[in-house]
């Protein structure tokens, strides 16, 4: 039975399919989504002329190598290892300059080389049979799921992180707080809600000020202007608790205008004519962005806050419990997630592709060239250097140690390395609860294998039969269908 199980997993690449599927999804879908989120870049010109560069489709082919004689050929993994090359493909983006509302020629611009995962859809070895792999000089039992950087095989370790867009409560003695990592389009904004000793509930987010903002002020600024509206949303006709009523007495805000003014004082906005604009900009763009980033989403954000406030009171009374170490509150960031974070920061960062594009175009305009060649102002080496640096150093979104050299001492160690899980917590601190074996690890993480020393409990490995699932639109339907088949009724 065990032999059949292992043979099935090995033959169907189930042991590392999560790595390959994540990379394929990034290349086929998420990479294009990053470019679609940018849409277009407006160039600030010293004249009154109007110039915009529109981004279109993304194109990436199989790994290639350009020889010294100028010829180009498909690169295979074995050649990359022997010649100490990087197994990568050239990434192109469709760009169209629009000058004075007139579209000019559309071209595919080379923005850099991108590493290719072995056995992914871009890899020529994908889909080959065992005999074909042997004829190609490759190991027929090699499952792939890793990269080759300068001839060195490197693997992106699964990164354990707090589940985004999920409200998590914590209670330690008299300290009550809740947190949510609001994530939208690759951007994550952490929010922390705290219950102070006097019973008032405050929020911290966006690092706009060292002083927390009262939750009641936020709800009133978002549209729930009266105390009665807030209480009705929180308790749905039931009598409110004294602790909740205390929040209204402490703030003493009569409506939306007073709430916006109070938040403006906390933000230390000196010009009165800018208070409304800047506070509304903060609430729309940086407060719970996963619920929306425009004025129409303010009501749902206010109702969400009322729900947070009500649950914090239930937690204070001991009527509900939560555990941040429960694995329902965790998510594993795969290769595609880590690469997306690097690509987004490289393209949209302070000195990223978009910023350099604007700067170089402005230099060309000053020299008298109105429509220079797009390829001449796009520095293709920026993306290549950032990706290769992240792969070599292991620094992905300020998290180090994610990229590691693949262990090749034997087949089992290689397989285990591809299924490793690393925690973001520092190994130099205690973190006793995070290091302990949790009941929800059963069937997901190996209960035995973890290194001794400082990394104990922080470096883990997937259980033998565990597979990493991804969220999709049909996931909830599958769950409901399974529950219905077991006789569970929806009342």
Helices and strands as residue ranges (DSSP letters): H 2-11, H 17-25, I 26-30, H 31-38, E 40-43, E 51-60, E 64-66, E 72-74, H 77-82, E 88-99, E 102-115, H 130-135, E 147-149, E 152-156, E 158-162, E 168-172, E 175-184, E 187-195, E 201-205, E 213-214, H 215-221, H 227-235, H 242-251, H 256-266, G 272-274, H 275-285, G 289-291, G 295-297, H 298-316, G 327-329, E 330-333, H 335-348, H 353-366, H 374-377, H 381-393, E 403-405, H 411-418, E 420-423, H 432-435, G 439-441, E 459-461, H 475-485
